[in-house]
Amino acid sequence: MIAAIPFFQLGVYSFNIPGIGVLPIDPWATLVCVGFVIGLEIARSRAIALKLDVRDIVDGAVFTVLMGFFIAHIVTVVFYFPERLTENGAVGGVMSIVRVWEGFSSTGGFIGAVIGAFVFYKYIRPVGAMRHADIICYGFPFGWFFGRMGCSVVHDHIGSLTTSPTGMLFPEHHVAHGLRHELGIYEMTYMIPVMFMFFILGRQDRVPGFFLGLFAVAYAPVRFG
């Protein structure tokens, strides 16, 4: 118990801006945005090094991420909160889909990202899908690190009770009190060696699709476990 990770949690911080009003700062959303910017900048830097048109990377990444968030929300509603589809009739069901800020599934996000990259580079801007998607994927672990940090500070992914010293000791007043796995911290920590591996292997050009395949092999088994 002494060796367990001590409990910590960040809440929504509200700043009163004169003439504008109260501005709420959500830690999860903030860290996800930080992750997106950092991941995008790393991908953009690689595109410059490989002498590709940066606009194709930036536009494709934005479209891919937006599609990822949209599908992530749909998966959340359909598979995690299906009751939202029947609340307040048909209009309420439609609105539960429209309110894309109310919950995201990372699995749905991956599916949406694949769809987004395919649509963008196949139909919107056909400039070599595998090469450009691979460069976007190169920056992904660096962004995912901050995204999972966001999950960690708000405890979106609390695991089962454990006796492991890697667990977090949730206080008695918390809904998940006791020593439990904090899966967000686990994934955030795992991204550190993945980022290092990508950085080392990325010092030279690779066959298109290399980092897409590498991330799938490195991430999927650990996530499944």
C-alpha positions as CSV (number, residue, x, y, z in Angstrom):
1,M,0.0,0.0,0.0
2,I,2.9,2.4,0.8
3,A,4.4,1.7,-2.6
4,A,1.2,2.4,-4.5
5,I,0.9,5.5,-6.7
6,P,-0.7,8.3,-4.6
7,F,-4.0,9.6,-5.7
8,F,-4.2,12.8,-7.6
9,Q,-6.9,14.4,-9.8
10,L,-7.4,17.5,-11.8
11,G,-10.8,19.2,-12.0
12,V,-12.2,21.8,-14.4
13,Y,-10.7,25.2,-13.6
14,S,-12.8,28.3,-14.3
15,F,-11.2,31.6,-15.1
16,N,-13.2,34.8,-14.9
17,I,-12.3,37.0,-17.8
18,P,-13.5,40.6,-17.5
19,G,-15.9,41.5,-20.3
20,I,-16.2,37.9,-21.5
21,G,-17.3,35.8,-18.5
22,V,-16.2,32.5,-17.1
23,L,-13.9,30.4,-19.2
24,P,-13.8,26.7,-18.1
25,I,-10.5,24.9,-18.7
26,D,-11.0,21.1,-18.8
27,P,-7.7,19.2,-18.1
28,W,-8.6,16.3,-20.4
29,A,-9.5,18.5,-23.4
30,T,-6.5,20.7,-22.8
31,L,-4.0,17.8,-22.8
32,V,-5.7,16.2,-25.8
33,C,-5.3,19.5,-27.7
34,V,-1.7,19.7,-26.6
35,G,-1.1,16.2,-27.8
36,F,-2.7,16.9,-31.2
37,V,-0.5,20.0,-31.7
38,I,2.7,18.2,-30.7
39,G,1.9,15.1,-32.8
40,L,1.0,17.3,-35.8
41,E,4.2,19.3,-35.5
42,I,6.3,16.2,-35.3
43,A,4.6,14.8,-38.4
44,R,5.0,18.1,-40.2
45,S,8.7,18.2,-39.4
46,R,9.1,14.7,-40.8
47,A,7.2,15.8,-44.0
48,I,9.6,18.7,-44.4
49,A,12.6,16.4,-44.0
50,L,11.2,14.1,-46.6
51,K,10.5,17.0,-48.9
52,L,6.8,16.5,-49.1
53,D,4.1,19.2,-49.3
54,V,3.4,20.1,-45.7
55,R,-0.2,21.1,-46.6
56,D,-1.0,17.6,-47.5
57,I,0.1,16.4,-44.1
58,V,-1.5,19.1,-42.1
59,D,-4.9,19.0,-43.9
60,G,-4.9,15.2,-43.9
61,A,-4.1,15.1,-40.2
62,V,-6.9,17.6,-39.3
63,F,-9.4,15.7,-41.4
64,T,-8.3,12.3,-39.9
65,V,-8.5,13.6,-36.4
66,L,-11.9,15.2,-36.8
67,M,-13.2,12.0,-38.4
68,G,-11.7,10.1,-35.5
69,F,-13.5,12.2,-32.9
70,F,-16.8,12.0,-34.7
71,I,-16.7,8.2,-35.1
72,A,-15.4,7.9,-31.5
73,H,-18.5,9.7,-30.3
74,I,-20.9,7.6,-32.4
75,V,-19.3,4.4,-31.0
76,T,-19.6,5.8,-27.5
77,V,-23.3,6.5,-27.9
78,V,-24.2,3.3,-29.8
79,F,-22.2,0.8,-27.7
80,Y,-21.7,2.4,-24.3
81,F,-24.8,4.6,-23.9
82,P,-27.5,3.3,-26.3
83,E,-30.2,4.6,-24.0
84,R,-29.4,8.1,-25.3
85,L,-30.8,7.1,-28.7
86,T,-34.3,6.7,-27.3
87,E,-34.3,9.6,-24.8
88,N,-36.8,12.3,-25.6
89,G,-37.9,10.5,-28.8
90,A,-36.3,10.6,-32.2
91,V,-35.1,14.2,-31.8
92,G,-33.3,13.4,-28.6
93,G,-31.6,10.4,-30.3
94,V,-30.4,12.6,-33.1
95,M,-29.2,15.3,-30.7
96,S,-27.2,12.6,-28.8
97,I,-25.2,12.0,-32.0
98,V,-24.9,15.7,-32.7
99,R,-23.5,16.5,-29.3
100,V,-20.1,15.2,-30.3
101,W,-18.4,16.6,-27.2
102,E,-20.3,14.2,-24.9
103,G,-17.9,11.2,-24.7
104,F,-15.4,9.5,-27.0
105,S,-14.3,5.9,-27.4
106,S,-10.7,5.4,-28.3
107,T,-11.5,2.3,-30.2
108,G,-14.0,4.3,-32.3
109,G,-11.4,6.9,-32.7
110,F,-9.0,4.5,-34.3
111,I,-11.7,3.3,-36.6
112,G,-12.6,6.8,-37.5
113,A,-9.0,7.8,-38.1
114,V,-8.6,4.9,-40.6
115,I,-11.7,5.9,-42.4
116,G,-10.7,9.6,-42.4
117,A,-7.2,8.9,-43.8
118,F,-8.6,6.6,-46.4
119,V,-11.3,9.1,-47.6
120,F,-8.9,12.1,-47.6
121,Y,-6.0,10.5,-49.4
122,K,-8.1,8.4,-51.7
123,Y,-10.7,10.9,-52.8
124,I,-10.2,14.4,-51.4
125,R,-6.5,14.6,-52.1
126,P,-5.1,11.5,-53.8
127,V,-1.3,12.1,-53.2
128,G,-0.1,8.7,-52.0
129,A,-2.2,7.4,-49.1
130,M,0.3,5.1,-47.5
131,R,3.2,7.5,-47.5
132,H,1.2,10.4,-46.0
133,A,-0.8,8.3,-43.5
134,D,2.5,6.8,-42.4
135,I,4.0,10.2,-41.6
136,I,0.9,11.1,-39.6
137,C,1.2,7.9,-37.7
138,Y,4.8,8.7,-37.0
139,G,3.7,11.6,-34.9
140,F,0.8,9.7,-33.3
141,P,2.6,8.2,-30.2
142,F,3.9,11.6,-29.2
143,G,0.3,13.0,-29.2
144,W,-1.2,9.8,-27.7
145,F,1.2,10.3,-24.7
146,F,-0.5,13.6,-23.8
147,G,-3.9,12.2,-24.6
148,R,-3.5,9.4,-22.1
149,M,-2.1,11.9,-19.7
150,G,-5.4,13.7,-19.9
151,C,-7.2,10.4,-19.2
152,S,-4.9,9.8,-16.2
153,V,-5.5,13.1,-14.5
154,V,-9.3,12.8,-14.7
155,H,-9.4,9.0,-14.2
156,D,-11.4,8.0,-17.3
157,H,-10.1,4.4,-17.2
158,I,-10.1,2.9,-13.7
159,G,-9.3,-0.8,-13.5
160,S,-9.9,-3.6,-11.1
161,L,-8.8,-3.9,-7.5
162,T,-5.2,-5.1,-7.3
163,T,-2.3,-5.7,-4.8
164,S,0.2,-4.4,-7.3
165,P,2.5,-1.5,-6.3
166,T,1.8,0.0,-9.7
167,G,-1.9,0.5,-8.7
168,M,-3.3,3.8,-7.5
169,L,-4.7,4.2,-4.0
170,F,-8.1,5.8,-4.5
171,P,-9.5,7.5,-1.4
172,E,-12.4,6.2,0.6
173,H,-14.7,9.0,-0.6
174,H,-14.0,8.1,-4.3
175,V,-16.6,6.0,-6.2
176,A,-13.7,3.6,-7.0
177,H,-12.1,3.6,-3.6
178,G,-9.3,1.1,-2.9
179,L,-6.0,0.1,-4.7
180,R,-6.8,-0.2,-8.4
181,H,-5.1,-0.2,-11.7
182,E,-5.1,3.2,-13.4
183,L,-5.0,2.2,-17.0
184,G,-4.5,5.7,-18.4
185,I,-1.2,5.9,-16.5
186,Y,-0.2,2.5,-17.8
187,E,-0.8,3.5,-21.5
188,M,0.8,6.9,-21.0
189,T,3.9,5.3,-19.5
190,Y,4.1,2.7,-22.3
191,M,4.1,5.4,-24.9
192,I,7.5,6.5,-23.6
193,P,9.5,3.5,-25.0
194,V,7.3,3.6,-28.1
195,M,8.1,7.3,-28.7
196,F,11.8,6.5,-28.2
197,M,11.6,3.6,-30.7
198,F,9.9,5.8,-33.3
199,F,12.4,8.5,-32.8
200,I,15.4,6.2,-33.3
201,L,13.8,4.4,-36.3
202,G,12.6,7.7,-37.8
203,R,16.1,9.1,-38.3
204,Q,16.1,7.6,-41.8
205,D,13.4,7.2,-44.4
206,R,11.3,4.0,-44.3
207,V,9.1,2.2,-46.7
208,P,5.6,3.7,-46.8
209,G,3.5,1.9,-44.2
210,F,6.4,1.1,-41.9
211,F,5.2,3.1,-38.9
212,L,1.6,2.2,-39.4
213,G,2.5,-1.4,-39.1
214,L,5.0,-0.9,-36.3
215,F,2.4,1.0,-34.2
216,A,-0.2,-1.7,-34.7
217,V,2.2,-4.4,-33.7
218,A,3.6,-2.4,-30.7
219,Y,0.2,-1.1,-29.4
220,A,-2.5,-3.6,-30.1
221,P,-1.3,-6.6,-28.0
222,V,-0.5,-4.3,-25.0
223,R,-3.9,-2.6,-25.3
224,F,-5.7,-5.9,-25.6
225,G,-3.9,-7.2,-22.5
